[in-house]
């Protein structure tokens, strides 16, 4: 997966999942349409996203993004809106795992790199090389576990990954017969 995009920057720290997608929108089990309610109670954030001219695939967020409750709807809403990656200096653990399980790439960078990500900056993210390049700036690497990396690159969720090994599973099961 390679993403080239301008970034949208929401610099506030400790943005919780209720700000990302308010609780009243959690009554659905379908991911489609949640992006329309992204930051519904935060007109200041919606305005920042709107200033980007739309179409940005990369959100730059403040420290501890996605804290609060463990709602999976938060990464669903971000992805449905069109974001493919979120960059921060840290994420809440459950939010980060929910992103990875849903194909939204959470990228952790150091404070110095984060400070270079100004509104409208152009970036290129190359998941295969685990690199983030900032136009006119540095290229840095970011951590991701190999399982999540494989799933995102292959467009698989956990069940899809298991099914990819269906023949090996069947062969193992048949050994006992």
RASULWO-V302367 format. One record per backbone hydrogen bond with DSSP energy under -1.0 kcal/mol. NH is the residue of the N-H (numbers start at 1). CO is the residue of the C=O. If there is no record, write none. Layout:
# RASULWO-V302367
nh = [NH;NH]
co = [CO;CO]
This chain:
# RASULWO-V302367
nh = [3;5;7;8;10;14;17;19;20;21;25;26;34;36;37;38;39;40;42;46;47;48;49;50;51;53;59;60;61;62;62;65;66;74;76;77;78;79;80;81;83;84;85;86;87;88;92;96;97;98;99;100;101;102;103;104;105;107;109;114;115;117;118;120;121;123;124;125;126;127;131;132;133;134;135;137;140;142;149;150;151;152;153;154;156;161;162;163;164;165;166;169;170;171;172;173;174;177]
co = [125;123;121;58;60;63;67;16;16;17;22;23;31;33;34;35;20;37;39;42;43;44;45;46;47;50;85;8;87;10;12;90;15;71;72;73;74;75;76;77;78;57;57;105;59;107;65;92;93;94;95;96;97;99;100;99;84;86;88;110;111;114;116;7;118;5;133;3;131;1;126;140;124;138;122;134;132;130;145;146;147;148;149;150;151;157;158;159;160;162;163;165;166;167;168;169;170;174]
